[in-house]
Amino acid sequence: MEQRFVKHTGLVVPLDRVNVDTDQIMPKQFLKRIERTGFGEFVFHDWRSDPAFELNQPRYQGASVLVTGKNFGCGSSREHAPWGLAQYGFRAIIAPSFADIFYNNCFKNFMLPVVLSEADVADLISRARSLAGYALTVDLEAQVVTDGHGFRAAFDVDPFRRYCLLNGLDDIGLTLQQEGAIADFEATRPAYRKGAPA
């Protein structure tokens, strides 16, 4: 999975529902898996039993941008939900609001959650439904969402999260950026202290 997110252009799937919770995104029966991979096929498992569900429609196959309603990712804090969405192929999720824990977990899984106004989201959902092959470009460097049909909306993102995503850094990657300083610190410690807590 690509970790860096600079600019992404992808097919859009509209999911015009509010308060989509993590149990719908990744139902509880799949939380028993011990691996951290292979969750993509179970995303929205219960809803996908309906042939009319958006992810089942041929026109949206291969979508990598999800546009949805407010309070997306509410419910339990299971990280399996963003794991599954990322493994399905989503790189960006656009909504008027997100549940806090889900929002944070998206960044940890190298997906960009974008908050736009309800009016902008309604516009995007309408465009995705009416225009075949509708795609959006989500530019994290410029912090703007555009399409090829005149839509443009700016979004805000925390500078630290933006930095991590632009550089593909997780918590371990951030620590390894200080590898030289860590080695210098260890080199100054007495031999009997090396490897021991500071």
Residue, then its C-alpha position, 0 to 999 in steps of 0.5 A: m500500500e502506498q504510504r505517501f499521499v501528495k495528490h490523488t486522482g480517482l474514481v468517486v463512489p457516492l455513499d449518501r448516508v449519515n452516521v455510518d458506523t464502524d460496525q457497518i464499515m467492518p462488521k464484528q464477525f471479521l474482527k476475530r482475524i489475527e492478521r492485519t491484512g485481507f479486510g478489504e473484501f469485507v468492507f460494508h459486508d452486510w450492505r453489499s448483500d443488496p445488489a443495488f448497493e453502490l459498491n456493487q454497481p459496475r460504474y463504481q468499480g475501482a473507486s478510490v475516493l469515497v464521498t459520504g454523509k456527516n459523522f462517518g466512522c462513528g460507533s466503536s473505535r475499531e481500527h479494522a474499519p480504516w484497515g478495510l477501507a484502505q485495503y479495498g483501495f480508498r485513498a481519500i474519504i470526503a464528508p462534512s464530518f467524521a467521528d474523532i477516533f476514526y478520523n485519527n485512524c485514517f491518517k495512521n493508515f495513510m488515507l486522507p479524510v477531507v472535511l467539506s461543507e454539507a453543500d459541497v458534499a451534496d454537490l459531489i454526490s450529485r455529480a458522481r451519480s449523474l456523470a459516468g466515470y466521475a473523478l476527483t483530484v485531492d491535492l494535499e500539498a495545495q489542500v484543495v479538491t477539484d474535478g474536471h467540471g469546475f468544482r473546487a473546494a479548499f480544506d484544512v488539515d492539521p500541519f503535523r498530520r499533513y507532514c506525516l502523510l506527505n512523507g509517508l511517515d507512521d510513528i516508527g518512521l517519525t522515530l527513525q528520523q531521529e536515528g542519528a540523535i538516538a545513536d549519539f545519545e546512546a554513544t554518550r551513555p556509560a556502558y552499564r547503562k546502554g540498553a537500559p531506560a534513561 
